[in-house]
Every structure is written in C-alpha cells, then in structure tokens.
Amino acid sequence: MNNDWKDRLNVVYSTNPDFKFETREKEERATLPPQQQKLRVSLDRKNRGGKTVTLVTGFIGTEDDLKTLGKLLKSSCGVGGTVKDGEIIIQGDFKQRVLDLLMAKGYTQTKPKG
C-alpha cells in the first residue's frame, strides 16, 4: 500500500471522481560526462568544530553517480566523508590530492575554489 499522505499535505481536494493527484517527484538530471563537469574543490572549517574538510561542489547528475564519485575519492584518500546536498565532503585537508584524482578521472574543468 502506498502511504503518500505526507506528499498531499495542504492540498485542496476536488469532487471530480476522475481526479488524480499528481505528486511532484524530485527530478534528477542526467549525469554530464566528466569533461563537461565544472567541479570546485575547496577547504571548509565552518560549523565543523574547527575540523577541516575538503568540499567538492558543482556536480550535475544523479545522486547515485555522485555517491560513486564520493566513494572513490574517500577510498583514494583513505579517510571518511559523506555525500549530501549535492556536495562531497572529505574529512581532512586533501584539496590537492582530490584535484589530482579528479583530473586523472577526466574531470578536466575542475578548479580550486578560494
């Protein structure tokens, strides 16, 4: 049974018996090829308890492809991290290493930010 009542909060219903409610699903964009991705790599310390993380932003594509790239970067750097809100977060200062890994994987438009 599909329990989608949360998707229909604050909706006015119709008395039309043929009415079908349409939920807006999150549209995922098709993943661009690596050479067309404009990724930005930066260091961040804000709201992280003083710890430094390496951020990779600007990825255009599906969540699964972003997670795959994040997993590759984390394992290549040998550290933890996460993928959320369209960003890859790598624990520690690995800015140059992440840049080199992305360039080697064909992300030629990758640049350091800041």
C-alpha positions, 0 to 999 in steps of 0.5 A: 500500500502506498502511504503518500499522505505526507506528499498531499499535505495542504492540498485542496481536494476536488469532487471530480471522481476522475481526479488524480493527484499528481505528486511532484517527484524530485527530478534528477538530471542526467549525469554530464560526462566528466569533461563537461563537469565544472567541479570546485574543490575547496577547504571548509572549517565552518560549523565543523568544530574547527575540523577541516574538510575538503568540499567538492561542489558543482556536480550535475547528475544523479545522486547515485553517480555522485555517491560513486564519485564520493566513494572513490575519492574517500577510498583514494584518500583513505579517510571518511566523508559523506555525500549530501546536498549535492556536495562531497565532503572529505574529512581532512585537508586533501584539496590537492590530492582530490584535484589530482584524482579528479583530473586523472578521472577526466574531470578536466574543468575542475578548479580550486575554489578560494 
